[in-house]
């Protein structure tokens, strides 16, 4: 069984982001604020760097 670290909304935002949509485009399409979009992007990036950080700790 696979464990998803991202919420459904974070995945939606990420999928639109990789389609080269702007934060404004994403916000309008998902009916959320641009700030919320940026928060979701931050969360996605945070999950990406966590394994790197934990591997580099002594």
N, C-alpha and C positions, 0 to 999 in steps of 0.2 A: 504494500500500500504506500502510495506516495503522499508526502505531507506538503501541502501548499503553504508557502510562507507569505504570499501576497493575497490580499483580499480580491474579490471579483472586480471591484472598482479599480484597484491598482492595476490589475491585468488589462482592463479595458483601456485605461489611460496609456499604459505602456504600448499596447497594440496600435493605438492611434499615433503615438509618438514615433514609433518606428516606421509608420507610413508617412513620415515627414509633415505631420500636422503641427500647427503652432499651438501654444497654450490657449490662445484665444479661440481657435477652431475647436479644440478639444472641449473647452468649457461650454461653448455654444452647443456642440453636438450632444454632450452629456447633461446639459442643464445644471451645471455647477459653476462656481466662480473660478476665475483664473488662479486665485490664491490656493484654492482646493486642488486644482490641477498641479500646481507647483509642489504642494505638500505630498501628493501621491508620487510625483516624480522623485522627490527626495527620498521617500520611503523605499521605492524600487531601487534607487542607487545605494541606499544604506544596506539593504539586504544583499546586494551584490558585493560590497566590500567587507562585510562581516567575516566570511570565511578566510579572506586574505589576512585580516587583522588577527584572527585567532591562530592562524598558522605561523605568524611571525613572532608571536609571543614566546619568550624563553621558557 
